[in-house]
Amino acid sequence: MDPIRINKYLADQGLTTRRAADKLIEAGKVLVNGQKAILGQKVVPGDKVEVLSHRPKAYQYLAYHKPAGETTTERDHQGLFPLGRLDKDSRGLMILTNDGRLTDRLLNPDRDHEKEYWVTVDKPLKEGVLNHFARGMKIEGETTKTKPAKVEAEDDYNFRIILTEGKKHQIRRMCAAWGYTVTDLVRLRIENVELGDLGAGKTRPIVGQVLTELLSSLGLTN
């Protein structure tokens, strides 16, 4: 293990989130080799990390349907945090959890985890445009091409796309590069967790086989 910030280490261990870890550090409740940790401190293999008087809560996992017009951090999720983001104008599936282990495993683009979207644009799609999306393309402000994606046209104005990365406003920027404005963007799926008929603003527990498969795809167990 390379040196890693103490808050990320604690989150990766599933003990807390990075933000909550910083609060524990400020409260003097995190020790590294018997000494109180400081914000920004890094740990290396062999370091003994202790969290005083901290018992992790039972892990919870929820599917949440973020409505269009709501920012990711706008709503109080009662101690759960969203994995990743959807921009304000987009809607659809988010995963809420208090399991910090999922953060890097699900969001790191090197891990190739699938996220599926339904996209509506403002004018008919020209022949060949979706092929560029599928192969990967340069978008303004990025030094590397987008990763190859799975793309399927539904009709002249709508298509599905499955990404394994999440550059900021990626789909909107890809469309804009070819002269299209996205009028509706819905996240339908994250790995094996589907939005389904979940109503806007509602949550649904992720449990049973769905949860088992999700955690297994991330190299975790419940």
Secondary structure, 3 states (H helix, E strand, C coil): CCCEEHHHHHHHCCCCCHHHHHHHHHCCCEEECCEECCCCCEECCCCCEEECCCCCCCCCEEEEEECCCCCCCCCCCCCCEECCCCCCCCEEEEEEECCCCHHHHHHCHHHCCCEEEEEEECCCCCCCHHHHHHHCCCCCCCCCCCCCCEEEECCCCEEEEEECCCCCCHHHHHHHCCCCCEEEEEEEEECCEECCCCCCCCEEECCHHHHHHHHHHCCCCC
